[in-house]
Amino acid sequence: MSAKPSPRSKPYRSKPYRSTPVFDETTLPQALRSRHSTKAGVWGMVRVLEGRLRLTYFDPLRDIVLDPRTPGPLAPEQAHFVEPLGPMRMQVDFYDRPPDG
């Protein structure tokens, strides 16, 4: 007979307090395609549901290609923009603490 784990032993799992609608390559707002940043105290996670999306960070300048297995983390006040790489569906989740990934 095994003991049940106590609630305290469960790992912390962050949950978004808000998520954007799901966007595709035709509905992705221009504001997300242009340089913008998350607010102070807000973390984000760009999640690609289908297809691929380029996430470009500033300071330092670098980009990564996101897909359903590769989310894009955003730190508070981190400047960035996204660019669809063909047909895709994506969403951004927002957190009040660093997300789990």
RAPEJO-V486255 format. One record per helix or strand of 2 or more residues. SS is the DSSP state (H for helix, E for strand). FROM is the first residue (numbers start at 1). TO is the last residue. If there is no record, write none. Layout:
# RAPEJO-V486255
ss=[SS	SS]
from=[FROM	FROM]
to=[TO	TO]
This chain:
# RAPEJO-V486255
ss=[H	E	E	H	E	E	E	E	E]
from=[7	18	23	30	36	43	62	72	79]
to=[9	19	24	33	37	57	67	74	95]
